[in-house]
Amino acid sequence: MTNDLTPGQRWLAEGEHLLAQGEHARAGEALTRARDERDTRLAAHNLIERHFPLLSYGQWMGCPCEISEADDIYKFFAAHPSSLNPIRDYLADGWRTMAELVLLLEAAGHPLLGTRSFLEFASGHGRFTRHLVKALGAPRVLVSDVVADAVDFARSAFGVAGFVSAAVPEQVRHDERHDVVFVLSLFSHLPRATWARWLARIWAMVAPGGVLVFTTHGDAAVRMQGVTLDADGFFFTPSSESNAIDAQEYGTAFSSEAFVRACIAEHLPDAALRTFSARHFWHHQDAWVLGKPAV
């Protein structure tokens, strides 16, 4: 019954009804109110993005701003006590990542806008992808994630091509190679058993003359979290913000700079370390840029 609905649910229902009746002005007002309520925020937001450009985030950000209901990163923002506006914070964080990547690639001598083919690996539901597409255009962007729903959402929302990855690196079926392969916050979640195997498999997707960009929880994160690394400089715990992936395959990993350098030397003997930037992404993940020989 109507009396059993929360204020947000009442505003959302009214907005949907008015929208169906073609009363756009009143529908927009109702949906804006529903977007201000915690329990209907995301549903109302997505309706506004689809039907009310002048009320949307997409209007001023210049990119598609719908957010998947299954997006674990959005859920992280929505549940965080410091986030007073999770939608704005989520979208702004994707733009922050774009700014951090642009600076990193410039420092590595591989400017983003010169990229012909960009693979975002472990792309999730597009927190960063939407901003990348704004910069490069959808035809130059390819996404991949082990969660099929995330790839489907990116295809639909951003017009990019994509392929579903696999839980086991050797089972990934992708033979194309790319100017830039960007792997944000995957190696900060992998267990020891697959860490170097994923590094080698993803490296195979980099084109000659191209670069691999990836991030790790390094020395600063180790100090912040108070974890103790093993003798090789590694620590893993089966816990993360993801609800879609087995925690034994995708938990939280910490690795010293020496550990990462040793893995690169052992498993990627042809890789040149173009740039290492401590605490580059989100002020706590280290960034690594590896260059592949042109021939």
Residue pairs with C-beta under 8 A, 6 or more apart in sequence:
2 10
5 13
6 37
6 39
6 40
7 33
7 37
8 33
8 34
8 36
8 37
8 38
8 39
8 40
8 41
8 44
9 34
9 39
9 40
11 30
11 31
11 33
11 34
11 37
11 40
11 44
12 30
12 31
12 34
12 40
12 43
12 44
14 30
15 27
15 28
15 30
15 31
15 34
15 44
15 47
16 27
16 47
18 24
18 26
18 27
18 30
19 27
19 31
19 47
19 51
21 27
24 51
24 52
27 51
27 52
28 48
28 51
28 52
28 55
31 44
31 47
31 48
31 52
31 55
32 44
32 48
32 55
34 40
34 41
34 43
34 44
35 41
35 44
35 45
35 48
35 87
37 44
38 78
41 78
41 86
41 87
42 67
42 69
42 74
42 78
42 87
43 69
45 57
45 65
45 66
45 67
45 87
46 66
46 67
48 55
48 56
49 56
49 57
49 58
49 64
49 65
49 66
50 66
53 59
56 65
57 65
57 87
57 88
57 91
58 64
58 65
61 91
61 95
62 134
63 130
63 131
63 133
63 134
64 130
64 133
64 157
64 158
65 91
65 130
66 157
67 74
67 87
67 90
67 125
68 74
68 125
68 126
68 149
68 150
68 153
68 157
70 125
70 147
70 149
70 150
70 153
70 244
71 90
71 124
71 125
71 126
71 127
72 124
72 125
72 241
72 242
72 243
72 244
73 90
73 124
73 125
73 127
73 241
74 86
74 87
74 90
74 125
74 127
75 241
75 243
76 241
77 83
77 86
77 89
77 90
77 93
78 86
80 86
83 89
90 127
91 130
93 127
94 126
94 127
94 128
94 129
94 130
94 131
95 131
96 282
97 127
97 128
97 131
97 184
97 281
97 282
98 128
98 131
98 132
98 135
100 280
100 281
100 287
101 112
101 182
101 213
102 112
104 213
104 275
104 277
104 280
104 287
104 289
105 111
105 112
105 180
105 211
105 213
105 289
106 112
107 275
107 277
107 289
108 211
108 274
108 275
108 289
108 291
109 274
110 179
110 180
110 210
110 211
110 274
110 289
110 291
112 118
112 135
112 136
112 180
113 135
113 136
114 179
115 136
115 140
115 179
115 180
116 140
116 179
117 140
117 142
117 176
117 177
117 178
117 179
117 180
117 207
118 132
118 136
118 140
118 141
118 142
118 178
118 179
118 180
118 181
118 182
119 142
119 143
119 144
119 176
119 178
119 180
119 181
119 182
119 205
120 128
120 129
120 132
120 141
120 142
120 143
120 144
120 182
120 184
121 144
121 165
121 181
121 182
121 183
121 186
121 202
121 205
122 144
122 145
122 146
122 165
122 183
122 184
122 185
122 186
123 129
123 143
123 144
123 145
123 150
123 151
123 154
123 162
124 145
124 147
124 150
125 149
125 150
125 153
125 154
126 143
126 150
126 153
126 154
126 157
126 158
128 184
129 141
129 143
129 154
129 158
129 160
130 157
130 158
132 141
133 141
133 158
133 159
133 160
138 158
138 159
138 160
141 158
141 160
141 161
142 160
142 161
142 162
142 163
142 176
142 178
143 151
143 154
143 160
143 161
143 162
144 151
144 162
144 163
144 164
144 165
144 174
145 151
145 154
145 162
145 164
145 165
146 164
146 165
146 166
146 167
146 245
147 164
147 244
147 245
148 164
149 244
150 244
151 162
151 163
151 164
152 162
154 160
154 162
155 161
155 162
163 173
163 174
165 172
166 172
166 173
167 245
167 246
167 249
168 194
169 194
169 197
169 198
169 200
169 201
169 202
170 197
170 201
172 201
174 205
176 205
177 204
177 205
177 206
177 207
177 208
177 210
178 205
178 206
178 207
178 210
179 207
179 209
179 210
179 211
180 210
180 211
180 213
181 202
181 205
181 206
181 210
181 211
181 212
181 213
182 213
182 214
183 202
183 212
183 213
183 214
183 215
184 214
184 215
184 281
185 215
185 281
185 285
186 198
186 214
186 215
187 195
187 198
187 199
187 214
187 215
187 216
187 253
187 255
188 215
188 216
188 217
188 221
188 252
188 253
188 254
188 285
189 240
189 242
189 250
189 251
189 252
189 253
190 198
190 236
190 249
190 250
190 253
191 236
191 238
191 248
191 249
191 251
191 253
192 234
192 236
192 253
194 249
195 234
195 253
195 255
195 263
196 263
196 266
196 267
199 214
199 263
199 264
199 267
199 268
200 267
200 268
202 212
202 214
203 212
203 267
203 268
203 271
203 290
203 292
206 212
206 290
206 292
207 292
208 292
208 293
208 294
208 295
209 291
209 292
209 293
209 294
210 291
210 292
211 274
211 289
211 290
211 291
211 292
212 271
212 288
212 289
212 290
212 292
213 287
213 288
213 289
213 290
214 287
214 288
215 280
215 281
215 285
215 286
215 287
215 288
216 253
216 254
216 255
216 260
216 285
216 286
216 288
217 225
217 252
217 253
217 254
217 255
217 284
217 285
217 286
218 254
218 255
218 256
218 257
218 260
218 278
218 279
218 285
218 286
219 256
219 257
219 278
219 286
220 278
220 279
220 284
220 286
221 254
221 284
221 285
221 286
222 229
222 235
222 254
222 256
224 284
225 254
227 235
227 237
227 254
228 235
229 235
229 254
229 255
229 256
229 259
232 259
232 262
233 255
233 256
233 257
233 258
233 259
234 253
234 254
234 255
234 256
234 259
235 253
235 254
235 255
236 251
236 252
236 253
236 254
237 251
237 252
238 247
238 248
238 251
239 247
239 251
239 252
240 247
240 250
240 251
240 252
242 250
257 276
257 278
257 286
260 286
260 288
261 273
264 271
264 273
264 288
264 290
268 290
270 292
270 293
271 290
271 291
271 292
272 290
272 291
272 292
272 293
273 288
273 289
273 290
273 291
274 289
274 290
274 291
275 287
275 288
275 289
276 286
276 287
276 288
276 289
277 286
277 287
278 286
279 285
279 286
280 286
280 287
281 287
